[in-house]
Amino acid sequence: MDLAYQPSMLDTVMPSVGPLTGGMVRHELSRGAWVDHLPGWVLGSDAVLETLLHDVDWRAERRKMYDGVVDVPRLLRWYGERDELPHPLLTDARRQLTRHYIEELGEPFVTAGMCLYRDGRDSVAWHGDTIGRGARFDTMVAIVSFGSPRSLLLRPRGGGDSIRFPLGHGDLIVMGGSCQRTWEHAIPKTARPVGPRVSVQFRPTGVA
Ligand SMILES: O=C(O)CCC(=O)C(=O)O
């Protein structure tokens, strides 16, 4: 698998996360959903991306569709509550997110779901994270993005205009409130020549 990523000449610092206050902007959506967006939260993202691309045992999945079985167009890896994350920056990021949101969320972020979009043909279709508690209760999903910029689209469940958030190297987006059950999100395919992108999603227990 060729996962060449052009590192940034300026991104040579040790991986670290910045403050979660200041540059973060909350976008109130509708029906109690909101999104917090903080571009450039992680510094030194090249080193983290390098580890994610080459040290994670990415898994391909297949999904039943109509009368056939198709490849899921992205690779996946799930880290449970007790699993060691592949880069210490991610453990620190999860800790900082928990510290920042604990009053509003009422519980820590514990799991880390990871997706590798190898190029612009990889994508995820419209969905909410409603397999677990997100189907019935307000919750949060915090996503840190590494690698080539891709767009995260959000639209109200049942129809309506979509909103686009560009997610670049080291950017943070947090979907909160009723977002998983009243809105849907997607990463569409793109014809632009893009390199790999890894999405790291932190969730509380029982949210998937
Ligand atoms: O790639 C992303 O940032 C979004 C991932 C996502 O929506 C999911 O895996 O449920």
The ligand as an ORCA input file, in Angstrom:
! r2SCAN-3c Opt
* xyz 0 1
  O     -13.500     10.643      8.995
  C     -14.078     11.281      9.842
  O     -13.561     12.218     10.414
  C     -15.484     10.887     10.217
  C     -15.560      9.458     10.644
  C     -16.946      9.037     10.979
  O     -17.890      9.726     10.784
  C     -17.169      7.740     11.583
  O     -16.298      6.870     11.501
  O     -18.270      7.529     12.139
*
